[in-house]
Amino acid sequence: MIARISGILITKFPSEIIVDTQGVGYQIHIPLTTFYELPEPGQPVVLNIFTQVREDGINLFGFISAKEKDIFELLIEVNGIGPKLALNVLSGIDAAELAAAIVQGNLKRLVGIPGIGRKIAERIILEIKEKVSKLPLDIVPQTRLPASREEEMKEDIISALINLGYKKNLAEEALNKACQDCQGELAIDLLLKRALKILAG
């Protein structure tokens, strides 16, 4: 399994590059954040690599920083997110900012990333928030929100519950109860999980 490539940058495009390592040219898919950090062709380059092995071939995904690779590997664990969509996500937001949005349950910021709809954003928060919070990215989770953002977050939770098939009045009642039970901790994933538990009885 290839985890790192060091060689000479032969060609570079926003979505992929070719790196020559001892006479072998490796085609590597990259996010825009990595593209902007690359040297000019003909210069040495070192990339952190994620190797995808499929029946029809092997794909390499490269990242200038280890933190980008770490976030990428967590993103593709989410149901509905493959390597190409994960690259697209990282092309639209810095890895540290993405991690902060996930840890803080900032659904609006995630939905603002090209290619990410509400349902995928909700899955990202629910499925990998805990793992992302353990990454060494100097993230400070935000448990309290300004009043306007608090209301916005509650609307997002109610919308998520309605999308899951619950009636609006029941969703609102469950969310209000969840807010009381969570004692002011307003992380979106915590409230959503608690509301779902209440609705499930």
C-alpha positions as a LaTeX table, in Angstrom:
\begin{tabular}{lrrr}
\hline
Residue & $x$ (\AA) & $y$ (\AA) & $z$ (\AA) \\
\hline
Met1 & 0.00 & 0.00 & 0.00 \\
Ile2 & 1.48 & 3.35 & $-1.04$ \\
Ala3 & 1.38 & 5.89 & 1.82 \\
Arg4 & 3.90 & 8.49 & 0.65 \\
Ile5 & 5.44 & 9.56 & $-2.65$ \\
Ser6 & 8.55 & 11.69 & $-3.10$ \\
Gly7 & 9.72 & 12.67 & $-6.56$ \\
Ile8 & 9.72 & 15.28 & $-9.30$ \\
Leu9 & 6.50 & 17.02 & $-10.27$ \\
Ile10 & 6.03 & 16.42 & $-14.00$ \\
Thr11 & 2.62 & 17.97 & $-14.69$ \\
Lys12 & $-0.04$ & 19.56 & $-12.52$ \\
Phe13 & $-3.71$ & 20.32 & $-13.01$ \\
Pro14 & $-6.31$ & 21.38 & $-10.41$ \\
Ser15 & $-7.62$ & 17.83 & $-10.03$ \\
Glu16 & $-4.59$ & 15.63 & $-10.70$ \\
Ile17 & $-0.84$ & 15.58 & $-11.09$ \\
Ile18 & 1.93 & 13.25 & $-12.29$ \\
Val19 & 4.97 & 12.69 & $-10.08$ \\
Asp20 & 8.09 & 10.92 & $-11.36$ \\
Thr21 & 9.76 & 8.64 & $-8.84$ \\
Gln22 & 12.88 & 6.88 & $-10.14$ \\
Gly23 & 11.53 & 6.75 & $-13.68$ \\
Val24 & 7.97 & 5.75 & $-12.78$ \\
Gly25 & 5.23 & 8.35 & $-13.29$ \\
Tyr26 & 2.41 & 8.21 & $-10.75$ \\
Gln27 & $-0.96$ & 9.79 & $-11.56$ \\
Ile28 & $-2.34$ & 11.27 & $-8.34$ \\
His29 & $-5.74$ & 12.86 & $-7.70$ \\
Ile30 & $-5.60$ & 15.96 & $-5.48$ \\
Pro31 & $-7.87$ & 18.60 & $-3.90$ \\
Leu32 & $-7.51$ & 22.28 & $-4.82$ \\
Thr33 & $-6.00$ & 23.04 & $-1.42$ \\
Thr34 & $-3.06$ & 20.80 & $-2.28$ \\
Phe35 & $-2.84$ & 22.15 & $-5.85$ \\
Tyr36 & $-2.29$ & 25.69 & $-4.56$ \\
Glu37 & 0.65 & 24.49 & $-2.43$ \\
Leu38 & 2.47 & 22.62 & $-5.20$ \\
Pro39 & 5.78 & 23.81 & $-6.65$ \\
Glu40 & 6.25 & 24.37 & $-10.38$ \\
Pro41 & 6.77 & 21.33 & $-12.68$ \\
Gly42 & 10.34 & 20.10 & $-12.58$ \\
Gln43 & 10.65 & 20.71 & $-8.84$ \\
Pro44 & 10.73 & 18.05 & $-6.07$ \\
Val45 & 7.50 & 17.32 & $-4.23$ \\
Val46 & 6.42 & 15.10 & $-1.33$ \\
Leu47 & 2.81 & 13.94 & $-0.91$ \\
Asn48 & 0.90 & 11.94 & 1.67 \\
Ile49 & $-0.97$ & 9.23 & $-0.24$ \\
Phe50 & $-4.22$ & 7.36 & 0.21 \\
Thr51 & $-4.38$ & 4.24 & $-2.00$ \\
Gln52 & $-7.74$ & 3.01 & $-3.24$ \\
Val53 & $-7.67$ & $-0.55$ & $-4.56$ \\
Arg54 & $-10.56$ & $-1.49$ & $-6.87$ \\
Glu55 & $-11.29$ & $-4.35$ & $-9.22$ \\
Asp56 & $-10.68$ & $-2.09$ & $-12.22$ \\
Gly57 & $-7.45$ & $-0.56$ & $-10.95$ \\
Ile58 & $-5.62$ & 1.40 & $-8.26$ \\
Asn59 & $-6.26$ & 5.10 & $-7.60$ \\
Leu60 & $-3.89$ & 7.36 & $-5.69$ \\
Phe61 & $-5.08$ & 10.44 & $-3.79$ \\
Gly62 & $-2.42$ & 12.90 & $-2.67$ \\
Phe63 & $-2.25$ & 15.59 & 0.01 \\
Ile64 & 0.42 & 18.11 & 0.90 \\
Ser65 & $-0.46$ & 17.91 & 4.60 \\
Ala66 & $-1.13$ & 14.89 & 6.81 \\
Lys67 & $-4.18$ & 16.63 & 8.31 \\
Glu68 & $-5.84$ & 16.77 & 4.89 \\
Lys69 & $-5.28$ & 13.05 & 4.44 \\
Asp70 & $-6.66$ & 12.35 & 7.93 \\
Ile71 & $-9.86$ & 14.30 & 7.23 \\
Phe72 & $-10.17$ & 12.66 & 3.79 \\
Glu73 & $-9.97$ & 9.17 & 5.31 \\
Leu74 & $-12.70$ & 10.02 & 7.81 \\
Leu75 & $-14.94$ & 11.57 & 5.16 \\
Ile76 & $-14.94$ & 8.43 & 3.02 \\
Glu77 & $-16.15$ & 6.46 & 6.04 \\
Val78 & $-19.43$ & 8.37 & 5.83 \\
Asn79 & $-22.22$ & 6.58 & 4.01 \\
Gly80 & $-22.70$ & 8.24 & 0.63 \\
Ile81 & $-19.25$ & 9.85 & 0.39 \\
Gly82 & $-16.68$ & 8.36 & $-1.96$ \\
Pro83 & $-13.12$ & 9.52 & $-2.63$ \\
Lys84 & $-14.10$ & 11.91 & $-5.44$ \\
Leu85 & $-16.75$ & 13.66 & $-3.34$ \\
Ala86 & $-14.34$ & 13.81 & $-0.40$ \\
Leu87 & $-11.77$ & 15.54 & $-2.65$ \\
Asn88 & $-14.46$ & 17.96 & $-3.78$ \\
Val89 & $-15.26$ & 18.76 & $-0.15$ \\
Leu90 & $-11.61$ & 19.46 & 0.67 \\
Ser91 & $-11.37$ & 21.62 & $-2.46$ \\
Gly92 & $-14.07$ & 23.89 & $-1.03$ \\
Ile93 & $-12.84$ & 24.32 & 2.55 \\
Asp94 & $-9.61$ & 24.20 & 4.55 \\
Ala95 & $-9.13$ & 20.98 & 6.51 \\
Ala96 & $-8.98$ & 22.73 & 9.90 \\
Glu97 & $-12.09$ & 24.79 & 9.12 \\
Leu98 & $-13.93$ & 21.66 & 7.97 \\
Ala99 & $-12.97$ & 19.84 & 11.16 \\
Ala100 & $-14.18$ & 22.77 & 13.27 \\
Ala101 & $-17.53$ & 22.83 & 11.43 \\
Ile102 & $-17.99$ & 19.11 & 12.07 \\
Val103 & $-17.02$ & 19.28 & 15.75 \\
Gln104 & $-19.24$ & 22.32 & 16.35 \\
Gly105 & $-22.17$ & 20.78 & 14.49 \\
Asn106 & $-22.27$ & 23.70 & 12.06 \\
Leu107 & $-24.74$ & 22.25 & 9.58 \\
Lys108 & $-25.11$ & 25.51 & 7.66 \\
Arg109 & $-21.36$ & 25.70 & 6.97 \\
Leu110 & $-21.24$ & 22.11 & 5.75 \\
Val111 & $-24.23$ & 22.57 & 3.45 \\
Gly112 & $-22.42$ & 25.59 & 1.99 \\
Ile113 & $-19.67$ & 23.32 & 0.63 \\
Pro114 & $-20.18$ & 22.44 & $-3.07$ \\
Gly115 & $-21.52$ & 18.91 & $-3.44$ \\
Ile116 & $-22.79$ & 18.59 & 0.14 \\
Gly117 & $-26.53$ & 18.53 & 0.69 \\
Arg118 & $-28.35$ & 18.62 & 4.01 \\
Lys119 & $-28.66$ & 14.85 & 4.39 \\
Ile120 & $-24.97$ & 14.24 & 3.70 \\
Ala121 & $-24.03$ & 17.07 & 6.09 \\
Glu122 & $-26.17$ & 15.51 & 8.82 \\
Arg123 & $-24.50$ & 12.13 & 8.25 \\
Ile124 & $-21.04$ & 13.70 & 8.45 \\
Ile125 & $-21.81$ & 15.24 & 11.84 \\
Leu126 & $-23.49$ & 12.14 & 13.25 \\
Glu127 & $-20.98$ & 9.58 & 11.97 \\
Ile128 & $-17.52$ & 11.14 & 12.35 \\
Lys129 & $-17.77$ & 14.08 & 14.76 \\
Glu130 & $-16.21$ & 12.14 & 17.62 \\
Lys131 & $-13.34$ & 10.87 & 15.47 \\
Val132 & $-12.69$ & 14.33 & 14.01 \\
Ser133 & $-12.56$ & 15.84 & 17.51 \\
Lys134 & $-9.60$ & 13.57 & 18.30 \\
Leu135 & $-7.49$ & 14.78 & 15.37 \\
Pro136 & $-4.53$ & 17.07 & 16.25 \\
Leu137 & $-5.94$ & 20.16 & 14.53 \\
Asp138 & $-6.15$ & 22.57 & 17.49 \\
Ile139 & $-9.95$ & 22.63 & 17.30 \\
Val140 & $-11.82$ & 24.31 & 20.13 \\
Pro141 & $-15.37$ & 22.93 & 20.20 \\
Gln142 & $-18.07$ & 25.53 & 20.65 \\
Thr143 & $-20.86$ & 24.39 & 23.00 \\
Arg144 & $-22.68$ & 27.71 & 23.30 \\
Leu145 & $-24.06$ & 29.68 & 20.37 \\
Pro146 & $-25.29$ & 33.25 & 19.95 \\
Ala147 & $-29.08$ & 33.49 & 20.18 \\
Ser148 & $-29.57$ & 33.92 & 16.42 \\
Arg149 & $-27.40$ & 30.90 & 15.61 \\
Glu150 & $-29.08$ & 28.89 & 18.35 \\
Glu151 & $-32.46$ & 29.41 & 16.72 \\
Glu152 & $-31.02$ & 28.63 & 13.31 \\
Met153 & $-29.54$ & 25.40 & 14.63 \\
Lys154 & $-32.88$ & 24.37 & 16.15 \\
Glu155 & $-34.58$ & 24.98 & 12.81 \\
Asp156 & $-31.99$ & 22.73 & 11.16 \\
Ile157 & $-32.65$ & 19.96 & 13.69 \\
Ile158 & $-36.42$ & 20.20 & 13.22 \\
Ser159 & $-35.92$ & 20.07 & 9.46 \\
Ala160 & $-33.76$ & 16.97 & 9.83 \\
Leu161 & $-36.41$ & 15.26 & 11.97 \\
Ile162 & $-39.13$ & 16.13 & 9.46 \\
Asn163 & $-36.97$ & 14.68 & 6.67 \\
Leu164 & $-36.78$ & 11.48 & 8.72 \\
Gly165 & $-40.57$ & 11.26 & 8.67 \\
Tyr166 & $-41.64$ & 12.91 & 11.94 \\
Lys167 & $-44.43$ & 15.49 & 12.11 \\
Lys168 & $-43.37$ & 19.06 & 12.82 \\
Asn169 & $-45.25$ & 19.40 & 16.12 \\
Leu170 & $-43.76$ & 16.15 & 17.45 \\
Ala171 & $-40.28$ & 17.21 & 16.27 \\
Glu172 & $-40.60$ & 20.55 & 18.07 \\
Glu173 & $-41.78$ & 18.91 & 21.29 \\
Ala174 & $-38.93$ & 16.39 & 21.19 \\
Leu175 & $-36.35$ & 19.12 & 20.53 \\
Asn176 & $-37.62$ & 21.24 & 23.42 \\
Lys177 & $-37.38$ & 18.24 & 25.73 \\
Ala178 & $-33.91$ & 17.44 & 24.39 \\
Cys179 & $-32.74$ & 21.01 & 25.11 \\
Gln180 & $-33.88$ & 20.65 & 28.72 \\
Asp181 & $-32.22$ & 17.25 & 29.13 \\
Cys182 & $-28.93$ & 18.42 & 27.59 \\
Gln183 & $-28.71$ & 21.26 & 30.12 \\
Gly184 & $-27.54$ & 23.95 & 27.71 \\
Glu185 & $-25.03$ & 21.91 & 25.71 \\
Leu186 & $-26.08$ & 22.97 & 22.23 \\
Ala187 & $-23.99$ & 20.78 & 19.93 \\
Ile188 & $-26.27$ & 19.88 & 17.04 \\
Asp189 & $-25.43$ & 16.17 & 17.00 \\
Leu190 & $-26.09$ & 15.82 & 20.73 \\
Leu191 & $-29.50$ & 17.48 & 20.48 \\
Leu192 & $-30.45$ & 15.55 & 17.36 \\
Lys193 & $-29.53$ & 12.21 & 18.92 \\
Arg194 & $-31.43$ & 13.08 & 22.10 \\
Ala195 & $-34.51$ & 14.19 & 20.14 \\
Leu196 & $-34.46$ & 10.95 & 18.12 \\
Lys197 & $-34.25$ & 8.95 & 21.34 \\
Ile198 & $-37.25$ & 10.83 & 22.76 \\
Leu199 & $-39.26$ & 10.27 & 19.58 \\
Ala200 & $-38.38$ & 6.58 & 19.63 \\
Gly201 & $-39.79$ & 6.38 & 23.17 \\
\hline
\end{tabular}
